[in-house]
């Protein structure tokens, strides 16, 4: 036994701490990439929830505040639909469809994050997942999503959006870029 322990002490095959950075129930090891993904998604989710809470507690529905004259306002609006208010007037059935689609999308994103071997892709998918989770919680809890960022040029307004939507957009752009880089190499 002493010989085995002496061999082990002198061995160059020391365990790498990152190999078992975080071990969860069920024996699933979470490496650095998955840990980064979890931190990014959770950060997006928390930022989204906090910003929406600030808006709903300081603004009255429909209220706006000019930030940059003729370009950017903070508003408090609700969106019962999806992006660009698609399904906005679909009632409870539309809400249930959007909740179901969000749950399926989150499941797919989590699977893809687990399969990802490229850090940029992992970051992109994590941004999308965090944003999707933020909007999903709003939809389940409230039946709608709180939007508060209003970009416009004069009277031409882009649909109002929130922090989750911003993270989803950045994530999609990064995912397309990562795919383009992978395709080029």
Backbone torsions as a table, in degrees:
resi	resn	phi	psi	omega
1	UNK	NA	-40.9	-180.0
2	UNK	-62.3	-36.5	178.9
3	UNK	-64.3	-40.8	179.0
4	UNK	-64.1	-44.1	179.3
5	UNK	-65.6	-39.0	177.8
6	UNK	-64.7	-40.6	177.0
7	UNK	-63.0	-43.0	-179.1
8	UNK	-62.9	-42.9	179.3
9	UNK	-62.8	-38.2	-176.4
10	UNK	-89.2	-5.8	-176.5
11	UNK	-67.2	144.2	175.7
12	UNK	-82.9	-9.4	-178.5
13	UNK	-88.6	64.4	178.3
14	UNK	-75.7	143.8	178.1
15	UNK	-66.1	141.3	178.6
16	UNK	-89.4	120.9	-177.5
17	UNK	-56.4	-31.2	-179.0
18	UNK	-71.5	-18.0	178.1
19	UNK	-66.6	-29.6	177.4
20	UNK	-128.5	46.2	-178.1
21	UNK	-52.9	-46.0	-179.9
22	UNK	-147.9	118.3	-179.5
23	UNK	-110.7	126.3	-176.6
24	UNK	-108.3	170.3	177.4
25	UNK	-53.3	138.6	-179.9
26	UNK	93.2	0.2	176.2
27	UNK	79.4	15.4	-179.5
28	UNK	-83.9	120.8	177.7
29	UNK	-90.6	136.4	178.2
30	UNK	-111.1	112.9	179.7
31	UNK	-81.5	-175.2	-177.5
32	UNK	-59.3	-41.3	-176.5
33	UNK	-63.5	-44.1	179.6
34	UNK	-69.3	-34.1	177.0
35	UNK	-65.0	-43.3	176.2
36	UNK	-59.6	-44.5	179.6
37	UNK	-59.7	-45.0	-179.6
38	UNK	-63.9	-42.0	-179.8
39	UNK	-65.1	-43.0	-179.9
40	UNK	-64.6	-50.4	-178.7
41	UNK	-61.2	-43.7	179.8
42	UNK	-65.2	-39.9	178.9
43	UNK	-62.6	-45.5	178.3
44	UNK	-60.0	-45.9	-179.5
45	UNK	-59.1	-48.7	-177.8
46	UNK	-64.6	-46.0	178.7
47	UNK	-59.3	-43.3	179.5
48	UNK	-61.6	-46.9	-178.9
49	UNK	-64.1	-41.7	-179.3
50	UNK	-66.1	-46.4	-178.6
51	UNK	-64.0	-38.4	177.9
52	UNK	-66.9	-39.4	178.0
53	UNK	-63.5	-42.2	178.5
54	UNK	-60.5	-45.8	-179.0
55	UNK	-63.2	-48.1	-176.2
56	UNK	-68.4	-21.9	179.8
57	UNK	-95.2	-14.1	-179.0
58	UNK	-113.9	-17.0	-179.3
59	UNK	-115.7	153.7	171.1
60	UNK	-93.8	143.1	-179.7
61	UNK	-49.6	126.5	-179.2
62	UNK	93.8	-13.5	-179.2
63	UNK	-72.2	148.6	176.0
64	UNK	-138.3	157.7	178.6
65	UNK	-136.5	124.6	179.4
66	UNK	-72.2	130.6	178.1
67	UNK	-107.8	-51.0	175.4
68	UNK	-124.9	113.8	-175.1
69	UNK	-50.0	123.7	176.0
70	UNK	74.8	8.5	-176.7
71	UNK	-139.7	-41.1	-172.7
72	UNK	-144.1	127.0	176.7
73	UNK	-127.5	155.0	168.1
74	UNK	-101.1	128.0	-177.5
75	UNK	-131.5	166.8	172.8
76	UNK	-124.3	103.2	177.7
77	UNK	-131.1	160.2	176.2
78	UNK	-115.6	149.6	179.9
79	UNK	-128.1	110.8	179.3
80	UNK	-83.1	-11.2	-177.6
81	UNK	-103.8	-159.6	178.7
82	UNK	-97.6	-157.3	179.9
83	UNK	-53.2	138.5	179.8
84	UNK	58.2	26.5	176.9
85	UNK	65.2	24.7	173.6
86	UNK	-62.7	137.0	-176.6
87	UNK	66.2	22.4	-177.0
88	UNK	-62.5	-31.7	-177.6
89	UNK	-109.1	24.1	-176.1
90	UNK	-87.4	-0.7	176.5
91	UNK	67.4	-153.8	-176.4
92	UNK	-62.7	-37.1	179.2
93	UNK	-61.9	-42.9	177.7
94	UNK	-62.2	-41.5	178.1
95	UNK	-62.4	-44.4	179.5
96	UNK	-64.7	-38.9	177.0
97	UNK	-62.3	-44.9	-179.6
98	UNK	-66.4	-37.2	176.8
99	UNK	-64.4	-47.4	179.0
100	UNK	-60.3	-45.1	179.1
101	UNK	-63.2	-38.0	179.1
102	UNK	-66.5	-41.1	179.1
103	UNK	-63.7	-45.2	178.3
104	UNK	-62.4	-45.6	179.7
105	UNK	-60.4	-42.7	178.2
106	UNK	-62.6	-40.9	177.2
107	UNK	-60.8	-44.4	178.5
108	UNK	-64.2	-43.6	179.4
109	UNK	-61.2	-43.4	179.3
110	UNK	-62.4	-41.9	177.2
111	UNK	-61.7	-47.3	-178.7
112	UNK	-64.0	-38.2	176.6
113	UNK	-61.2	-42.7	178.9
114	UNK	-63.5	-29.9	-179.3
115	UNK	-89.2	-16.0	-172.7
116	UNK	-65.2	135.0	176.9
117	UNK	-111.2	-4.8	-176.6
118	UNK	-112.6	124.6	-175.8
119	UNK	-58.6	-42.9	-179.4
120	UNK	-61.0	-40.0	177.2
121	UNK	-65.2	-42.0	178.5
122	UNK	-60.7	-45.3	178.4
123	UNK	-61.1	-46.3	-179.2
124	UNK	-59.4	-49.7	-178.8
125	UNK	-65.2	-33.0	178.6
126	UNK	-68.5	-39.4	175.5
127	UNK	-61.3	-44.5	179.8
128	UNK	-64.3	-44.7	-178.9
129	UNK	-63.0	-44.2	178.7
130	UNK	-61.7	-42.4	178.2
131	UNK	-66.6	-43.2	178.9
132	UNK	-62.3	-39.6	178.8
133	UNK	-65.1	-40.6	178.5
134	UNK	-61.4	-46.8	179.3
135	UNK	-69.5	-33.3	177.4
136	UNK	-63.2	-44.7	179.6
137	UNK	-60.5	-43.6	176.5
138	UNK	-57.4	-47.5	-175.5
139	UNK	-64.2	-40.6	179.2
140	UNK	-70.9	-44.4	-175.2
141	UNK	-74.2	-41.2	-171.4
142	UNK	-112.8	-21.2	-174.9
143	UNK	87.2	2.8	179.1
144	UNK	-157.7	172.2	178.0
145	UNK	-111.0	137.4	177.0
146	UNK	-84.8	124.9	175.3
147	UNK	-116.8	148.8	-175.5
148	UNK	-150.0	-6.1	179.2
149	UNK	-100.5	124.7	-174.8
150	UNK	-126.1	104.8	175.5
151	UNK	-96.7	137.7	-178.7
152	UNK	-158.5	159.1	171.8
153	UNK	-121.5	105.3	-174.8
154	UNK	62.8	-119.6	-179.4
155	UNK	-96.3	-1.8	178.3
156	UNK	-87.9	108.1	-174.7
157	UNK	-105.1	135.2	166.2
158	UNK	-77.3	146.3	178.5
159	UNK	-56.1	140.2	179.9
160	UNK	-60.2	148.6	-178.4
161	UNK	-144.7	-177.4	-176.7
162	UNK	-135.8	-175.1	-178.3
163	UNK	-64.1	-37.8	178.7
164	UNK	-61.9	-44.9	178.9
165	UNK	-61.0	-38.9	178.5
166	UNK	-63.2	-44.5	179.4
167	UNK	-64.3	-40.4	178.2
168	UNK	-62.0	-44.6	-179.5
169	UNK	-62.8	-48.1	178.5
170	UNK	-61.6	-41.5	178.5
171	UNK	-61.0	-42.9	179.0
172	UNK	-64.1	-43.8	178.9
173	UNK	-60.9	-45.7	178.7
174	UNK	-63.8	-39.1	179.2
175	UNK	-64.4	-43.0	177.7
176	UNK	-63.2	-43.5	178.4
177	UNK	-62.0	-44.8	179.3
178	UNK	-62.4	-41.0	177.8
179	UNK	-64.0	-41.9	179.5
180	UNK	-63.0	-43.4	179.0
181	UNK	-63.2	-44.1	-179.4
182	UNK	-63.7	-40.1	-179.3
183	UNK	-66.9	-34.4	-178.8
184	UNK	-72.2	-28.0	-176.1
185	UNK	-95.6	NA	NA
